[in-house]
């Protein structure tokens, strides 16, 4: 069998936002915020509808890391937060 370059099937490229590095960087920012401002509630909660959270963290399974860090889902006036 003779295969040419046209016959190669490459997997689709992972969108940049779904790569692990942006996930790790955003998780680090969340942790840094809590460590630098431990008494401020705004650093201990993340709106689940946040675009960066959705595309960089939740899209690649980073929600499990947030749970391990103590973030949990709750409803605040009809809006989901972690």
WONORQUI-V86325 format. One record per residue. N is the residue number from 1. RES is the residue in three letters. SS is DSSP state (H for helix, E for strand, L for the rest). Layout:
# WONORQUI-V86325
n: (N	N)
res: (RES	RES)
ss: (SS	SS)
This chain:
# WONORQUI-V86325
n: (1	2	3	4	5	6	7	8	9	10	11	12	13	14	15	16	17	18	19	20	21	22	23	24	25	26	27	28	29	30	31	32	33	34	35	36	37	38	39	40	41	42	43	44	45	46	47	48	49	50	51	52	53	54	55	56	57	58	59	60	61	62	63	64	65	66	67	68	69	70	71	72	73	74	75	76	77	78	79	80	81	82)
res: (UNK	UNK	UNK	UNK	UNK	UNK	UNK	UNK	UNK	UNK	UNK	UNK	UNK	UNK	UNK	UNK	UNK	UNK	UNK	UNK	UNK	UNK	UNK	UNK	UNK	UNK	UNK	UNK	UNK	UNK	UNK	UNK	UNK	UNK	UNK	UNK	UNK	UNK	UNK	UNK	UNK	UNK	UNK	UNK	UNK	UNK	UNK	UNK	UNK	UNK	UNK	UNK	UNK	UNK	UNK	UNK	UNK	UNK	UNK	UNK	UNK	UNK	UNK	UNK	UNK	UNK	UNK	UNK	UNK	UNK	UNK	UNK	UNK	UNK	UNK	UNK	UNK	UNK	UNK	UNK	UNK	UNK)
ss: (L	L	L	L	H	H	H	L	L	L	L	L	L	L	L	H	H	H	L	H	H	H	H	H	H	H	H	H	H	H	H	H	H	H	H	H	L	L	L	L	H	H	H	L	L	L	E	L	L	L	H	H	H	H	H	H	H	H	H	H	L	L	H	H	H	H	H	H	L	L	L	L	L	E	E	E	L	L	E	E	E	L)
